[in-house]
Amino acid sequence: MHRKLPPLLAIGCLAYLLAACGSGSGSGDGSSGEAPQVAAAKGTVTVRVLDESGQPAPRAWARVEDSRGANWQSSVTDAGDVVVRDIIAGPARVIAGADGLYDSAPVTVQVAADRDSRLDLKLQRRNAATTALLGARAVGRSADGTRLVLEADIAVIDAAGQPVLGLTAADFSMPQWYCGFDAGWWCIRGPNGTDAGRWQPTTGQPDSFELVAAPPSHDFAAGLLIDQGERIAESRVDPARVQGLAEFLESLVGANSIALAEYSTKPGEPTLRSHGGFVSDGRALLPGISGLDQRVGGSSPTVQASTLMLDFMRSQAPVQPPALVVIGAGSEFDETATSSDVDAMIRSAATPITTIGFGDLYAAMTAAQVAQGTGGASVNVTFPAQYLTALRGLEQLLSGGMPFYRMRFTIEVSPAGIAAPGSTLYTSVSVAVTARDVLRVMLVLPLQ
């Protein structure tokens, strides 16, 4: 614990330091004999971050490392530039990035004092492949309670919505994450909801690995619950989200049933706004998504809206037992609900809940918890183009027709015995789709 000095003592220390500074050998005029400090000359670096078409990239940023090794970062302005000020004059290294685009290679610029050094950086579009966690479970424990064997089923989906089938065990790993409340998320949460233990992978590589062929697909019924809160506009997920929804609805003609609703908290409007009951022709719901990107606003009470949607689906009694698909965004799964509210919804759902979006860390953890706790899938989306990927692959996910990779990892837990029934384990798996595209899959395992 740091303590403040009493005022008089602090003044005394300051006087002593001043006296010491003036008592060194010098020319007799009280100087120390050292050269006076001169403020370093500084300039500005302005970066225009462009996409492949040459247009300003949304949600761009740039980082500048000056000649002394200090790093400075800034985000795009309304004018479309990233302005990084107070950079020491001399050579500087610039890296830029933006949502859905690969980071640039480092570029060296010469920063001039009191001048603005400007440059354009054009970035390449990222691979829009994504992952779906279809299930995870603990399948073994050591007798002394220090080791746990985990099994995960992960589908990898390409930009066309089709399964990626050529990956090997070497493309999957379980990294060591620094976790705990001070790091922002848990390792092992005890039954009382507090951080109770930690884990680390024994090797980080799969102990076993296989590609599981998809079983024969089946008909399904699903209710689409679409987040329309203000965070949708802030995340800039449209038009990709709307396009993906339109493609999904246009493809559903036949035995499958679909219902559509949107949610947000707006003055004078209900939280849940449905677009009729279940239909077997998804094209009938296309008017419901027309102008969807123009209707955003308010907060996003995901838990409350999910509960309302579950009640609505039960009242409709479709031919097939329905699944709920929650499509959202943002840094939190729900901006208003507590962890107890989330737990209560999972316990009462009695319906698989698949989550799409919620790519930020906190939101991804809760989305994975909801999906795994109800028997649904959690589809990771971290930039807008992945909404298209997720929605193009949704029909295969709901019909059970998506091949997936099954793997096992062994982890060491401490203290011994903490991974007991009633605890919850938080971890992740990294998937190297390509050398440049490493995706993270959140695993939240309620231990039985």
SENU-649238 format. One line per field, with one value per residue (C-alpha): x, y, z; residue number from 1. Coordinates in Angstrom, 2 decimals, padded with zeros to 5 digits. Layout:
<pts>
u X|...
v Y|...
w Z|...
nr NUM|...
</pts>
This chain:
<pts>
u 000.00|001.37|001.16|001.27|003.94|002.72|002.84|005.70|007.78|007.14|008.27|011.37|012.24|011.76|014.03|016.66|016.51|016.80|019.76|021.42|020.94|022.64|025.58|027.31|030.62|030.19|031.45|030.36|027.15|024.99|024.78|025.42|027.79|025.37|023.93|020.36|017.56|016.22|012.71|012.84|011.46|008.18|005.93|002.66|001.93|-001.40|-002.44|-005.34|-006.28|-007.92|-009.64|-008.96|-011.24|-009.38|-012.18|-011.50|-011.67|-014.19|-012.98|-009.36|-006.38|-002.66|000.24|003.51|006.77|009.17|012.97|013.22|010.97|007.86|004.53|001.60|-001.78|-004.85|-008.20|-009.81|-011.46|-014.72|-012.64|-011.36|-007.77|-005.82|-003.81|-000.95|000.62|003.75|006.06|009.79|011.35|013.32|012.52|009.30|007.61|003.89|001.42|-002.30|-005.36|-009.15|-012.11|-012.17|-008.78|-005.31|-002.86|-000.38|003.28|005.46|006.28|009.07|008.40|010.64|008.97|009.93|009.72|006.46|005.39|002.65|003.96|001.10|000.77|-001.90|-001.95|-004.15|-005.10|-006.20|-009.51|-009.35|-010.44|-014.03|-013.94|-015.32|-015.95|-018.95|-018.57|-021.08|-020.36|-017.75|-017.53|-015.22|-014.61|-012.03|-010.40|-007.27|-007.68|-005.82|-007.97|-005.08|-005.87|-008.94|-009.56|-011.75|-013.45|-014.63|-016.59|-015.70|-016.95|-014.93|-016.97|-015.67|-016.99|-019.49|-020.98|-019.41|-017.33|-013.54|-012.37|-008.61|-007.36|-005.13|-004.41|-001.49|-003.97|-005.68|-004.18|-005.15|-003.06|-002.19|-004.32|-003.63|-006.99|-008.68|-010.78|-007.83|-007.33|-011.01|-012.25|-012.30|-010.26|-012.38|-015.44|-016.61|-020.25|-020.64|-019.68|-016.22|-012.84|-011.69|-008.89|-006.62|-005.62|-002.87|-002.65|-000.23|001.04|-001.44|-001.84|-004.73|-004.32|-006.71|-008.20|-010.66|-012.93|-016.49|-018.65|-022.04|-024.97|-027.98|-029.61|-033.08|-035.90|-035.91|-037.88|-036.08|-036.91|-034.51|-034.09|-032.31|-030.60|-031.67|-030.02|-027.81|-024.72|-025.62|-024.98|-021.85|-020.49|-021.22|-022.42|-024.71|-025.12|-023.40|-025.88|-028.95|-027.55|-026.85|-030.37|-031.87|-029.85|-030.82|-034.55|-034.54|-033.02|-035.72|-038.49|-039.96|-040.21|-038.33|-040.15|-038.85|-040.08|-038.56|-038.47|-036.31|-035.59|-034.37|-035.63|-037.19|-039.70|-043.25|-042.32|-042.39|-039.04|-039.89|-041.36|-042.32|-043.06|-045.82|-045.61|-043.68|-043.68|-042.32|-041.32|-038.65|-039.32|-042.51|-040.34|-038.19|-040.36|-039.49|-035.81|-036.36|-034.94|-033.60|-030.44|-032.54|-034.48|-031.66|-031.66|-031.95|-030.41|-030.19|-031.85|-030.87|-031.88|-035.32|-035.93|-034.78|-037.19|-040.04|-039.10|-039.00|-042.54|-043.66|-042.25|-043.94|-047.26|-046.86|-046.33|-044.44|-044.28|-040.62|-039.30|-037.94|-034.46|-033.73|-031.06|-029.90|-028.05|-026.29|-023.15|-021.31|-018.94|-021.62|-024.16|-026.74|-026.32|-028.70|-028.86|-026.82|-025.01|-027.84|-030.34|-028.30|-028.11|-031.87|-032.58|-030.33|-032.05|-035.54|-034.89|-035.65|-034.68|-031.31|-030.09|-027.58|-025.72|-024.23|-022.05|-020.97|-017.32|-015.80|-014.31|-016.98|-019.84|-018.23|-017.89|-021.54|-022.72|-020.71|-022.13|-025.71|-025.18|-023.35|-025.74|-028.77|-027.34|-026.97|-023.97|-021.96|-020.76|-017.97|-018.17|-015.48|-015.93|-018.93|-018.12|-018.31|-022.05|-022.42|-020.32|-022.31|-025.72|-024.72|-023.76|-026.76|-029.02|-026.44|-025.91|-029.63|-030.24|-027.29|-025.58|-022.28|-019.12|-016.90|-013.58|-013.55|-010.49|-009.36|-007.00|-005.57|-005.22|-003.71|-005.86|-005.05|-005.80|-006.35|-010.00|-011.27|-012.67|-015.52|-019.25|-020.81|-017.74|-017.42|-014.28|-013.42|-010.91|-010.45|-009.11|-007.16|-007.78|-005.21|-007.36|-004.36|-001.04|-002.61|-006.04|-006.01|-009.51|-010.39|-013.17|-014.45|-015.29|-017.41|-017.92|-020.28|-018.66|-020.89
v 000.00|003.47|006.12|009.91|011.83|014.33|017.86|019.12|016.03|016.34|019.97|019.00|016.30|018.72|021.29|018.63|017.54|021.11|021.71|018.54|019.56|022.88|021.52|019.64|020.72|023.48|026.88|028.52|029.96|027.19|025.18|021.44|021.66|019.59|020.78|022.14|019.90|021.02|019.96|017.56|018.82|017.13|016.75|015.11|012.00|011.89|008.60|008.07|004.40|003.06|-000.19|-002.15|000.14|003.23|004.43|005.53|002.46|002.53|002.26|002.68|003.28|003.92|003.33|005.28|004.21|007.15|007.10|006.53|003.44|005.09|004.05|006.37|005.30|007.16|006.38|007.74|011.17|012.20|013.55|010.05|010.63|009.17|011.97|011.09|014.14|014.94|012.47|013.04|014.42|011.81|008.39|006.77|003.46|003.45|000.55|000.95|-001.27|-001.26|-003.55|-006.37|-005.47|-006.84|-004.61|-002.87|-003.76|-001.29|001.86|004.26|008.00|010.96|013.21|016.86|019.33|021.32|019.71|017.25|014.12|012.61|009.21|006.90|003.20|000.82|-002.37|-005.76|-007.35|-010.00|-013.58|-013.62|-017.22|-017.76|-020.49|-022.06|-023.84|-026.68|-028.13|-028.54|-030.82|-032.19|-035.87|-036.83|-035.89|-037.16|-038.94|-036.19|-033.43|-031.60|-032.42|-032.09|-033.38|-031.15|-032.02|-029.40|-029.59|-026.68|-025.99|-023.66|-021.81|-020.01|-016.78|-018.70|-020.36|-023.73|-025.87|-025.59|-029.21|-029.15|-028.20|-030.44|-030.82|-028.40|-025.62|-025.86|-024.90|-023.89|-020.87|-019.86|-016.82|-014.58|-014.58|-013.74|-010.74|-008.34|-009.41|-008.95|-012.51|-015.67|-018.87|-021.07|-019.59|-021.29|-022.14|-018.84|-016.84|-015.73|-016.43|-019.62|-021.22|-021.20|-023.51|-023.97|-026.35|-029.24|-028.85|-026.51|-029.01|-031.46|-034.85|-036.26|-034.79|-035.84|-034.43|-035.58|-035.93|-034.28|-036.56|-036.43|-033.02|-032.59|-030.08|-027.28|-024.38|-021.28|-017.85|-015.09|-012.43|-009.38|-006.77|-003.27|-001.25|001.76|-000.45|-001.95|001.44|001.94|-001.44|-000.64|-004.18|-003.11|-003.57|-006.97|-008.05|-007.10|-008.74|-011.95|-012.00|-011.46|-014.33|-016.63|-015.87|-016.20|-019.67|-021.04|-022.46|-025.81|-027.86|-025.54|-022.90|-019.47|-016.52|-013.06|-010.43|-007.46|-005.94|-002.80|-000.40|002.65|005.13|004.19|000.83|-002.71|-004.38|-007.27|-006.47|-009.59|-009.84|-012.43|-016.12|-019.01|-019.31|-022.00|-019.51|-017.16|-014.73|-013.70|-012.13|-010.03|-006.91|-007.25|-006.62|-003.83|-000.68|-002.64|-000.54|002.62|001.49|001.16|002.99|002.56|-000.08|-003.83|-005.91|-009.26|-011.44|-009.87|-010.00|-013.63|-014.61|-012.82|-014.48|-017.93|-017.37|-016.12|-019.20|-021.57|-019.87|-020.43|-024.21|-024.79|-028.32|-028.77|-027.96|-024.44|-023.09|-019.46|-017.56|-014.31|-011.98|-009.11|-007.05|-004.95|-005.30|-006.82|-009.55|-007.54|-003.94|-004.25|-007.87|-009.33|-012.66|-014.05|-012.97|-014.78|-017.94|-017.86|-017.52|-020.50|-022.66|-021.83|-021.81|-025.50|-024.56|-024.44|-020.86|-020.11|-016.81|-014.89|-011.84|-010.58|-010.78|-008.61|-010.51|-009.97|-010.44|-013.52|-015.19|-014.68|-015.67|-018.89|-019.54|-019.11|-021.31|-024.10|-024.01|-024.53|-026.85|-024.24|-023.02|-019.83|-018.26|-015.75|-012.44|-009.80|-007.66|-006.97|-009.30|-012.27|-011.67|-012.72|-015.83|-016.75|-016.26|-018.12|-021.08|-020.85|-023.24|-026.04|-025.32|-025.45|-028.57|-030.43|-030.72|-028.97|-031.13|-030.21|-030.89|-032.75|-032.39|-032.98|-030.95|-031.67|-028.82|-028.56|-026.84|-025.29|-025.60|-029.35|-030.33|-026.87|-028.16|-029.83|-029.99|-026.55|-024.66|-023.05|-023.19|-020.34|-021.03|-020.72|-022.50|-020.77|-021.83|-020.96|-020.88|-019.38|-018.04|-014.56|-015.59|-017.00|-017.12|-017.48|-019.75|-019.07|-022.09|-021.72|-025.08|-025.57|-028.55|-031.48
w 000.00|-000.91|001.78|001.45|003.33|005.93|004.46|006.65|006.00|002.27|002.33|004.26|001.75|-001.13|000.53|001.09|-002.56|-003.79|-001.54|-002.75|-006.35|-005.70|-003.76|-006.56|-008.06|-010.58|-011.60|-008.35|-009.78|-008.33|-011.57|-011.65|-014.59|-016.74|-020.04|-019.65|-020.93|-024.30|-025.34|-028.26|-031.55|-032.45|-035.44|-036.51|-038.56|-040.43|-042.01|-044.38|-044.07|-047.24|-048.15|-051.34|-053.35|-052.19|-049.90|-046.29|-044.05|-041.17|-037.58|-038.62|-036.36|-036.68|-034.34|-034.57|-032.94|-032.66|-032.85|-029.08|-029.15|-027.67|-029.20|-029.89|-031.24|-032.44|-034.11|-037.23|-037.11|-038.75|-041.62|-042.33|-041.18|-038.27|-036.66|-034.31|-032.70|-030.66|-032.40|-031.86|-035.05|-036.99|-038.43|-037.18|-037.92|-038.81|-038.74|-039.55|-039.31|-039.58|-039.05|-041.57|-043.05|-042.45|-040.59|-042.83|-043.02|-041.06|-043.04|-042.10|-042.37|-041.63|-039.06|-039.34|-036.47|-036.44|-039.69|-040.67|-042.37|-044.39|-046.00|-047.42|-046.51|-048.50|-046.63|-047.91|-047.02|-044.31|-044.79|-043.47|-042.26|-038.78|-036.23|-034.52|-031.21|-031.35|-027.93|-025.20|-022.20|-019.53|-020.28|-017.66|-014.34|-012.68|-009.35|-007.49|-008.99|-010.67|-014.31|-016.47|-020.00|-022.19|-025.48|-027.96|-031.24|-033.53|-037.06|-039.27|-041.91|-045.00|-046.50|-048.65|-045.57|-046.34|-043.97|-044.07|-044.16|-044.74|-041.26|-039.14|-035.44|-035.83|-036.70|-033.29|-029.95|-026.44|-025.51|-021.99|-021.20|-018.25|-016.51|-013.25|-012.25|-012.49|-016.11|-016.97|-017.08|-015.05|-015.17|-012.92|-011.24|-008.08|-007.32|-005.46|-008.57|-007.48|-009.04|-007.36|-009.37|-012.40|-015.20|-017.75|-020.72|-020.36|-023.93|-025.62|-028.48|-029.00|-027.33|-029.94|-033.10|-035.82|-038.48|-037.81|-040.90|-040.70|-039.93|-042.24|-041.96|-040.50|-040.77|-038.23|-036.83|-035.59|-034.29|-035.34|-032.65|-034.03|-031.88|-032.97|-030.18|-030.75|-030.49|-033.88|-035.50|-033.40|-034.54|-038.21|-038.87|-041.70|-044.62|-044.15|-041.46|-043.50|-046.63|-044.70|-043.27|-046.72|-048.21|-045.35|-045.63|-049.43|-049.14|-046.81|-048.94|-047.95|-044.79|-042.42|-040.36|-039.42|-037.32|-037.06|-034.31|-033.41|-030.03|-028.30|-025.66|-027.30|-025.83|-026.75|-028.31|-026.90|-026.24|-028.57|-031.97|-033.92|-037.63|-037.45|-036.61|-038.12|-041.90|-044.20|-046.90|-045.59|-048.42|-046.63|-043.92|-046.26|-045.68|-041.98|-042.63|-045.12|-043.58|-040.61|-040.56|-040.30|-037.21|-034.67|-031.37|-027.62|-025.38|-025.98|-023.22|-024.74|-021.80|-021.43|-025.18|-025.38|-022.62|-024.40|-027.70|-026.11|-024.76|-028.18|-029.95|-027.50|-028.18|-031.92|-031.65|-034.93|-036.33|-035.32|-031.82|-032.33|-031.68|-030.85|-032.81|-031.21|-033.58|-031.83|-031.41|-028.89|-025.96|-023.70|-024.32|-022.39|-021.27|-018.32|-017.10|-014.25|-014.34|-012.23|-014.89|-017.55|-015.42|-014.84|-018.55|-019.34|-016.74|-017.98|-021.73|-022.50|-026.07|-027.84|-028.18|-030.94|-030.69|-033.62|-033.12|-029.71|-030.74|-028.00|-025.08|-022.40|-024.85|-026.39|-022.99|-022.13|-025.61|-025.37|-021.90|-023.16|-026.22|-024.42|-021.48|-023.73|-026.39|-029.12|-031.10|-030.56|-033.81|-033.43|-035.31|-034.80|-037.95|-040.21|-043.13|-040.75|-040.32|-043.95|-043.26|-040.16|-041.76|-044.92|-042.76|-040.42|-042.33|-042.10|-038.40|-037.59|-039.69|-038.14|-041.49|-040.66|-040.38|-037.44|-035.76|-032.45|-030.23|-026.67|-024.50|-021.07|-018.62|-015.16|-012.56|-009.21|-006.41|-006.68|-006.83|-007.80|-011.13|-009.28|-010.07|-009.68|-010.91|-014.34|-016.48|-018.88|-021.64|-025.40|-028.47|-031.25|-034.85|-037.52|-040.65|-042.47|-041.25|-041.05|-039.78|-036.27|-034.78|-031.11|-029.88|-026.36|-024.20|-021.07|-019.36|-016.43|-014.74|-013.79
nr 1|2|3|4|5|6|7|8|9|10|11|12|13|14|15|16|17|18|19|20|21|22|23|24|25|26|27|28|29|30|31|32|33|34|35|36|37|38|39|40|41|42|43|44|45|46|47|48|49|50|51|52|53|54|55|56|57|58|59|60|61|62|63|64|65|66|67|68|69|70|71|72|73|74|75|76|77|78|79|80|81|82|83|84|85|86|87|88|89|90|91|92|93|94|95|96|97|98|99|100|101|102|103|104|105|106|107|108|109|110|111|112|113|114|115|116|117|118|119|120|121|122|123|124|125|126|127|128|129|130|131|132|133|134|135|136|137|138|139|140|141|142|143|144|145|146|147|148|149|150|151|152|153|154|155|156|157|158|159|160|161|162|163|164|165|166|167|168|169|170|171|172|173|174|175|176|177|178|179|180|181|182|183|184|185|186|187|188|189|190|191|192|193|194|195|196|197|198|199|200|201|202|203|204|205|206|207|208|209|210|211|212|213|214|215|216|217|218|219|220|221|222|223|224|225|226|227|228|229|230|231|232|233|234|235|236|237|238|239|240|241|242|243|244|245|246|247|248|249|250|251|252|253|254|255|256|257|258|259|260|261|262|263|264|265|266|267|268|269|270|271|272|273|274|275|276|277|278|279|280|281|282|283|284|285|286|287|288|289|290|291|292|293|294|295|296|297|298|299|300|301|302|303|304|305|306|307|308|309|310|311|312|313|314|315|316|317|318|319|320|321|322|323|324|325|326|327|328|329|330|331|332|333|334|335|336|337|338|339|340|341|342|343|344|345|346|347|348|349|350|351|352|353|354|355|356|357|358|359|360|361|362|363|364|365|366|367|368|369|370|371|372|373|374|375|376|377|378|379|380|381|382|383|384|385|386|387|388|389|390|391|392|393|394|395|396|397|398|399|400|401|402|403|404|405|406|407|408|409|410|411|412|413|414|415|416|417|418|419|420|421|422|423|424|425|426|427|428|429|430|431|432|433|434|435|436|437|438|439|440|441|442|443|444|445|446|447|448
</pts>
